[in-house]
Amino acid sequence: MTGSWVNSAQSIGVDLHLELSGPGGRRAALTQALRDAVRSGRLAPGTRLPPYRSLAADLGVARNTVADAYGELVAEGWLTARQGSGTRVALGVVSPRSGRRESAEPRRQAVSMPVEAPSRARGPRHDLRQGTPDPSAFPRAAWAASYRRALLTAPSEAFGPGDPAGRRELREALTEYLARARGVRTEPDRIVICSGFGHALRLLITPDTPGRPNSPGTPGRPGAGGVLRGPLGVEAYGLAFHRDLLAAAGVRTVPLPLDEDGARVETLARERAVLLTPAHQFPTGGPLHPERRAAVIDWARAREAVVLEDDYDGEFRYDRRPVGALQGLDPERVIYVGSVSKSLSPALRLGWMVLPHRCVEPVLAAKGEREAWASVPDQLALADFVAGGSYDRHVRRMRLRYRRRRDRLVAALAAHAPHIEVTGVAAGLHAVLRLPPGTEGPTLRAAARRGIALDGLAGFRHPDAATGRDADGDAESDVTMGEGLVVGYAAPAEHAYGAALEALCGVLPPG
């Protein structure tokens, strides 16, 4: 007898390959095939097996043959049988997957307990790290409805190889939304879908080299080209992950000093591009002053340079009027990048680039001939979610929730640590707590002992920030923003937020 595929989707949801061979007839062959599948780990403990009738039909054997094989393996302890639960692989069986030595025989007793999920490493008791939205607030019902509509109405060609520019439906929905909500000037053909800002950065620094297979995950070589070239100006405080991506591609970054009006763009000189967070500087929290917004556009025009705008949480503002996208000042000099990582969930892995006309083809060439990152069904669902108004409704709802979270943080500090200054709270999902000199490190260590996950302001500082240039090109002795904590107030569960604030106040340095 030869091997046979068992297609039992109605019972266990997967195909099962059994080798029905050897002496002794079909029952003996089936018994041995199942025993071997359990012993090898292909059938893990707790796996539910197909009903007699389904397995018999798939294998072309009598129903009694399957019943007898199951009964024998239950008697031997390989399987368990329970009314209403079906026949399962016994939990007492140790498979090679566990990394432990397999016993000669399994336990000879029926086990009816449900399979337990593997234990996971415990996270922090209180997670106040920046950058994560409230995972419990994901709009599951609305997203499921959009996903269903998208799947039912999508043309058949949508399930073929993906267009590297992204689905047209999503690019059209984003064109309308970004113009209305963020002041972005674009059209669908200038939008390229990506999986987030990191992916966008990789694409922008990946060279378009003729004859070389393009890979969206391969950083460019030094001097090889790409849309972004060094030296590249960056804000003196920002994500080290972004700086590391640029450094790995051979792109040198030059830190721009920061003050209460944002990046000091007047210090830009010979850089070929600049990366900014103009709506809400990360992590210090303020917007780029209007005069500096105009100045950086003038610099880009004069130098024929590129401004890369990271609009990571521009939808969430509380105490000020919306700050529109810098891109609206000059769509041919600004590359605008956004995503749903803060507004919906980082798990969706969906973002977008709004590109100058001259940058579209190089970016598509770097991305490759097919979409390799952003799921097409997810793109179609997001298009429906945006076009139908569900995205706007979700953002407005979360804006109210995060504002209440922010207000509770500010109130707790006013009551228990009034000597601590809180800044950067007019927008976004985090606040900066200013600390006295010499206290950031000890405070972070005290927080870790209490199970509080926090970020320190110093961790976002560019390693060369102390040697930044002033407006005359001379070296500055110090461009640091002092010491502080970057406190994210979005991620904790609602029921745990009060305890997190109490724990935070308990580790802050005394006044």
Residue pairs with C-beta under 8 A, 6 or more apart in sequence:
1 20
1 21
1 22
1 26
1 29
2 19
2 20
2 21
3 17
3 18
3 19
3 20
3 21
4 17
4 18
4 20
4 58
4 59
4 60
5 15
5 16
5 17
5 58
6 15
6 16
6 17
6 18
6 50
6 55
6 58
6 59
7 15
7 58
8 14
8 15
8 16
8 50
8 54
8 55
8 58
9 15
10 50
10 54
11 48
11 49
11 50
11 51
11 54
11 86
12 47
12 48
12 49
12 50
16 37
16 43
16 50
18 30
18 33
18 34
18 37
18 59
19 33
19 36
20 26
20 29
20 30
20 33
20 59
21 29
22 28
22 29
22 32
26 61
26 65
27 65
27 68
27 69
30 59
30 61
30 65
30 66
30 69
31 69
31 72
31 73
34 43
34 49
34 69
34 73
34 78
34 79
35 73
35 76
35 78
37 43
38 78
38 79
38 89
38 93
38 95
39 93
39 95
39 102
40 95
40 96
41 95
41 96
41 97
43 49
43 89
44 89
44 95
44 97
45 89
45 90
45 91
45 92
45 93
45 95
45 115
46 88
46 89
46 91
46 114
46 115
47 88
47 89
48 85
48 86
48 87
48 88
49 55
49 70
49 79
49 86
49 87
49 88
49 89
50 58
51 86
52 63
52 66
52 67
52 70
53 63
55 66
56 62
56 63
56 65
56 66
59 66
70 79
70 81
70 87
73 79
74 80
74 81
74 87
74 110
75 108
76 105
76 106
76 108
77 90
77 92
77 93
77 105
77 106
77 107
77 108
77 109
78 89
78 90
78 93
78 106
79 87
79 88
79 89
79 90
80 87
80 88
80 89
80 90
80 91
80 110
80 111
80 112
81 87
81 88
81 110
82 88
82 110
82 112
85 112
90 106
90 107
90 110
90 111
91 111
91 113
91 115
92 106
92 107
92 109
92 111
93 106
93 107
94 100
94 101
94 102
94 103
94 106
95 102
96 102
123 453
124 451
124 452
124 453
125 450
125 451
125 452
125 503
126 450
126 451
126 452
126 453
126 492
126 496
126 499
126 500
126 503
126 504
127 453
127 488
127 491
127 492
127 500
128 452
128 453
128 454
128 487
128 488
128 489
128 491
128 492
128 500
128 504
129 453
129 454
129 455
129 488
129 491
130 283
130 429
130 430
130 455
130 486
130 487
130 488
131 342
131 429
131 430
131 488
132 346
132 429
132 488
132 490
132 491
133 341
133 342
133 343
133 344
133 345
133 346
133 398
133 429
133 490
133 491
134 398
134 401
134 402
134 490
134 491
134 492
134 493
134 494
135 345
135 491
136 493
136 494
137 397
137 398
137 401
138 344
138 345
139 344
139 390
139 394
142 385
142 390
142 393
142 394
143 344
143 381
143 385
143 390
145 390
146 381
146 382
146 384
146 385
146 388
146 390
147 377
147 381
147 384
149 384
150 377
150 380
150 381
150 383
150 384
151 377
151 380
154 377
154 380
158 167
158 376
158 380
159 376
161 369
161 370
161 371
162 370
162 371
162 372
162 374
162 376
163 371
164 192
164 364
164 367
164 368
164 369
164 370
164 371
165 171
165 189
165 191
165 192
165 193
165 360
165 364
166 191
166 192
166 193
166 352
166 371
166 374
166 379
167 193
167 376
167 379
167 380
167 383
168 188
169 379
169 380
169 383
169 384
169 387
170 193
170 379
170 380
170 382
170 383
170 386
171 188
171 189
171 191
171 193
171 352
172 188
172 383
172 387
173 382
173 383
173 384
173 386
173 387
174 188
174 191
174 352
174 386
175 186
175 187
175 188
175 191
176 387
177 386
177 391
177 392
178 184
178 186
178 325
178 336
178 338
178 354
179 185
179 186
181 315
181 392
182 311
182 314
182 315
182 324
182 325
182 338
183 324
183 325
183 327
183 328
184 325
184 327
184 328
184 331
184 336
184 354
185 327
185 328
185 331
186 327
186 331
186 336
186 354
189 360
190 331
190 354
190 355
190 356
190 357
190 360
191 352
191 353
191 354
191 355
192 203
192 352
192 353
192 355
192 360
192 363
192 364
192 367
193 350
193 351
193 352
193 371
193 374
193 379
194 200
194 203
194 337
194 351
194 352
194 353
194 367
194 373
194 374
195 349
195 350
195 351
195 373
195 374
196 339
196 341
196 346
196 349
196 350
196 351
197 242
197 310
197 312
197 337
197 339
197 341
197 351
198 241
198 242
198 245
199 216
199 351
199 373
200 337
200 351
200 353
201 228
201 242
201 245
201 246
202 216
202 217
202 218
202 219
202 245
203 216
203 353
203 363
203 366
203 367
204 226
204 227
204 228
204 308
204 335
204 353
204 359
204 363
204 366
205 219
205 220
205 226
205 227
205 228
205 245
205 246
205 249
205 251
206 214
206 215
206 216
206 218
206 219
206 220
206 226
206 249
206 366
207 220
207 221
207 224
207 225
207 226
207 366
208 214
208 225
208 226
208 361
208 362
208 365
208 366
209 224
209 225
213 368
214 365
214 366
214 367
214 368
214 369
215 368
216 366
216 367
216 368
216 372
216 373
219 245
219 248
219 249
220 226
220 249
220 250
220 251
221 249
221 250
222 249
222 250
222 251
223 250
226 249
226 362
226 366
227 306
227 335
227 359
227 362
227 363
228 246
228 251
228 272
228 273
228 306
228 308
229 251
229 272
229 273
230 246
230 250
230 251
230 252
230 253
230 271
230 272
230 273
231 251
231 252
231 253
231 254
231 270
231 271
231 272
232 246
232 251
232 252
232 253
232 254
232 271
232 272
232 273
232 274
232 275
233 253
233 254
233 255
233 256
233 265
233 268
233 271
233 273
233 274
233 275
234 242
234 243
234 246
234 253
234 254
234 255
234 256
234 274
234 275
234 462
235 255
235 256
235 258
235 263
235 275
235 276
235 277
235 281
235 282
235 462
236 255
236 256
236 257
236 258
236 263
236 461
236 462
236 465
236 468
236 479
236 480
236 481
237 258
237 281
237 282
237 283
237 284
237 457
237 460
237 461
237 462
237 465
237 481
238 275
238 277
238 282
238 283
238 460
238 462
239 282
239 460
240 459
240 460
242 275
243 253
243 462
246 252
246 253
247 253
253 462
253 464
254 271
254 464
254 468
254 469
255 462
255 464
255 465
255 468
255 479
256 263
256 264
256 265
256 267
256 268
256 274
256 468
257 263
257 264
257 267
257 465
257 468
257 470
257 476
257 479
258 264
258 281
258 284
258 479
258 481
260 286
261 286
261 288
261 289
261 292
262 276
262 278
262 281
262 286
262 287
262 288
262 289
262 292
263 276
263 281
263 288
263 292
264 292
264 471
265 274
265 276
265 288
265 292
265 295
265 296
265 299
266 292
266 295
266 471
267 468
267 469
267 470
267 471
267 473
268 274
268 296
268 299
269 469
269 473
271 303
271 305
272 303
272 305
272 306
273 305
273 306
273 307
273 308
274 296
274 299
274 300
274 305
274 306
274 307
274 308
275 308
275 310
276 288
276 296
276 307
276 308
276 309
276 310
276 326
277 309
277 310
277 311
277 312
278 287
278 288
278 293
278 309
278 323
278 326
279 287
279 288
279 311
279 313
279 314
279 323
279 324
279 325
279 326
279 427
280 286
280 287
280 312
280 313
280 314
280 317
280 323
280 424
280 427
280 428
281 287
281 288
281 424
282 310
282 312
282 460
283 424
283 430
283 432
283 455
283 457
283 460
283 486
284 423
284 424
284 432
284 481
285 423
285 424
285 425
285 426
285 427
285 428
285 430
285 431
285 432
286 423
286 424
286 426
287 320
287 323
287 427
288 296
288 326
293 326
293 329
294 329
296 307
296 326
297 307
297 326
297 329
297 330
297 333
297 334
299 305
300 306
300 307
300 330
300 333
300 334
301 330
301 333
305 333
306 333
306 334
306 335
306 356
306 359
307 326
307 333
307 334
307 335
308 334
308 335
308 337
309 325
309 326
309 327
309 334
309 335
309 336
309 337
310 337
311 325
311 336
311 337
311 338
312 338
312 339
312 341
312 342
313 342
313 343
313 427
313 428
313 429
314 322
314 323
314 325
314 338
314 427
315 342
315 343
315 395
315 399
316 342
316 343
316 395
316 398
316 399
316 402
316 427
316 428
316 429
317 323
317 399
317 426
317 427
318 399
318 402
318 403
318 406
318 425
318 426
318 427
319 425
319 426
319 427
320 426
320 427
323 427
325 334
325 336
326 334
326 336
327 334
327 335
327 336
327 354
331 354
331 356
332 356
332 357
332 358
333 356
334 356
335 353
335 354
335 355
335 356
335 359
336 353
336 354
337 351
337 352
337 353
337 354
338 351
338 352
339 350
339 351
339 352
340 348
340 350
340 351
340 382
341 348
341 351
342 429
343 391
343 394
343 395
343 398
344 391
344 394
348 378
348 382
349 373
349 374
349 375
349 378
350 374
350 378
350 379
350 382
353 363
355 363
382 391
384 390
385 391
402 429
402 489
402 490
405 489
405 490
405 497
406 425
406 431
406 489
408 489
408 497
408 498
408 501
409 422
409 425
409 431
409 487
409 489
409 501
410 422
410 425
410 431
412 501
412 502
412 504
412 505
413 420
413 422
413 433
413 505
416 505
416 508
417 505
417 508
417 511
418 511
419 510
419 511
420 433
420 434
420 435
420 508
420 511
421 433
421 434
422 431
422 432
422 433
422 434
423 431
423 432
423 434
424 430
424 431
424 432
425 431
429 488
429 489
429 490
430 486
430 487
430 488
430 489
430 490
431 486
431 487
431 489
432 457
432 484
432 485
432 486
432 487
433 484
433 485
433 487
433 508
434 482
434 483
434 484
435 443
435 482
435 483
435 484
435 485
435 508
435 509
436 483
436 509
437 482
437 483
438 483
439 483
439 509
440 456
440 457
440 458
440 483
440 484
440 485
441 456
442 509
443 456
443 485
443 507
443 508
443 509
444 454
444 456
444 485
446 507
447 453
447 454
447 504
447 507
450 503
450 506
450 507
451 503
452 500
452 503
452 504
452 507
454 485
454 486
454 487
454 504
455 485
455 486
455 487
455 488
456 483
456 484
456 485
456 486
457 481
457 482
457 483
457 484
457 485
457 486
458 483
460 486
461 480
461 481
465 479
465 480
466 476
466 477
466 478
466 479
466 480
467 475
467 476
468 475
468 476
468 479
469 475
469 476
470 476
487 504
489 497
492 500
